[in-house]
């Protein structure tokens, strides 16, 4: 075997042995990104329920685009901040999200979820309003390393039925 052939065989063997390590690193990185995205979703719920719209807005990219159900699009953090404040309107808010899918591909990730948001007035004579829906959120890893919501689209959905809840 010529020296060139030996070099080629050794290089190929080296690559074969290195590939599982590269793949393990990539899987670990995607796993860490997925957890960071899930934490952002938990933070969103915590901040929104607490009425901390400044903190909620920081979870979005500067050039975010939010397309909410039955409303005009919001462009940028400032519109997100003011629109959420108006939407809550001094009511107590509780939010529940059920993740259906989470995918990370490089510096982009997306989440598909179902949600239930309940708005309860301080006036006990006013019945709580419950909104159900589906959402698609696209996250982007910003230069500071934080995963932020870059695109947020939701659509209304009917209240789940017992049969739909039992489906796999």
C-alpha positions in Angstrom: 0.0 0.0 0.0 1.4 3.4 -0.9 1.9 6.1 1.6 -0.8 8.2 0.0 -3.3 5.3 0.3 -2.4 4.8 3.9 -2.9 8.5 4.6 -6.3 8.3 2.9 -7.4 5.2 4.9 -6.2 6.8 8.2 -8.0 10.1 7.4 -11.3 8.2 6.6 -11.0 6.2 9.8 -10.3 9.3 11.8 -13.4 10.9 10.3 -15.5 7.8 11.1 -14.5 7.9 14.7 -14.9 11.7 15.0 -18.5 11.7 13.5 -20.2 10.3 16.6 -18.6 13.0 18.8 -19.7 15.8 16.4 -23.2 14.4 16.3 -23.3 14.1 20.1 -22.2 17.7 20.4 -24.8 18.8 17.9 -27.5 16.8 19.8 -26.4 18.3 23.1 -26.5 21.8 21.6 -30.0 21.3 20.2 -31.2 19.9 23.5 -29.8 22.9 25.3 -31.5 25.2 22.8 -34.8 23.4 23.2 -34.6 23.8 27.0 -33.8 27.5 26.6 -36.9 27.9 24.3 -39.0 26.0 26.8 -37.7 28.3 29.6 -38.6 31.3 27.5 -42.1 30.0 27.2 -42.4 29.5 31.0 -41.0 33.0 31.5 -43.6 34.4 29.1 -46.4 32.8 31.1 -45.0 34.0 34.5 -44.4 37.5 33.3 -47.7 37.8 31.5 -49.7 36.5 34.5 -47.8 38.9 36.7 -48.6 41.9 34.4 -44.9 42.5 33.8 -45.2 43.5 30.1 -41.8 45.0 30.0 -40.3 41.6 30.8 -42.6 39.9 28.3 -41.5 42.3 25.6 -37.8 41.5 26.3 -38.6 37.9 25.3 -39.2 39.1 21.7 -36.6 40.1 19.1 -36.3 43.8 18.4 -37.8 43.3 14.9 -40.5 40.8 16.0 -43.8 40.3 14.2 -46.8 39.1 16.1 -49.9 38.2 14.3 -52.6 37.6 17.0 -56.1 36.3 16.4 -58.7 38.9 15.6 -56.2 41.8 15.8 -53.8 43.8 13.7 -50.2 42.7 13.5 -47.7 44.0 16.1 -44.3 45.0 14.8 -41.4 45.4 17.3 -41.1 45.1 21.1 -42.8 48.4 21.8 -46.0 47.4 20.1 -45.9 44.1 21.9 -45.5 45.8 25.2 -48.4 48.3 24.7 -50.7 45.8 23.0 -50.4 43.2 25.8 -51.0 45.8 28.4 -54.2 46.9 26.6 -55.3 43.3 26.1 -55.0 42.4 29.7 -56.8 45.6 30.7 -56.3 45.3 34.4 -57.8 41.8 34.5 -56.1 38.8 36.2 -54.7 36.6 33.5 -53.9 32.9 33.6 -52.2 31.2 30.7 -51.8 27.5 29.9 -49.8 26.1 26.9 -49.5 22.6 25.7 -46.5 22.0 23.5 -47.2 19.9 20.4 -43.9 20.2 18.6 -40.5 21.9 19.2 -37.8 21.9 16.6 -34.4 23.5 16.6 -32.4 24.0 13.4 -29.3 26.0 13.9 -30.1 29.5 15.3 -33.8 29.1 14.5 -36.4 27.1 16.4 -40.2 26.8 16.4 -42.9 25.7 18.7 -46.4 24.6 17.9 -48.8 24.6 20.8 -52.4 24.8 22.0 -53.3 27.4 24.6 -56.0 28.5 27.0 -55.9 32.0 28.4 -58.4 33.1 31.0 -59.1 36.8 31.7 -60.8 37.4 35.1 -62.2 40.8 35.9 -61.8 42.4 39.3 -65.6 42.8 39.2 -67.1 39.5 40.4 -70.3 40.2 38.4 -68.3 39.9 35.2 -67.8 36.3 34.0 -64.2 35.3 33.2 -63.4 35.2 29.5 -61.6 32.1 28.2 -59.7 32.1 24.9 -58.6 28.8 23.3 -56.3 28.6 20.3 -53.3 27.2 18.5 -50.0 29.0 18.1 -46.8 28.9 16.1 -43.8 30.7 17.5 -40.6 31.0 15.7 -37.6 31.7 17.9 -34.2 33.1 16.9 -31.0 33.0 18.8 -29.9 36.6 19.1 -26.3 37.8 19.0 -26.3 38.0 22.8 -27.0 34.2 22.9 -30.6 34.5 24.1 -33.4 32.7 22.3 -36.2 35.2 21.6 -39.6 35.0 19.9 -39.1 36.3 16.4 -42.5 35.5 14.9 -45.7 34.7 16.9 -48.9 33.6 15.1 -52.0 32.4 16.8 -55.5 31.4 15.7 -58.7 30.9 17.7 -59.9 27.4 18.4 -63.0 26.0 20.0 -62.9 24.8 23.6 -61.6 21.2 23.7 -64.1 18.5 24.0 -63.6 15.5 26.3 -63.2 13.3 23.2 -60.5 15.5 21.8 -58.7 15.6 25.1 -58.6 11.8 25.2 -57.2 11.5 21.7 -53.5 10.6 21.4 
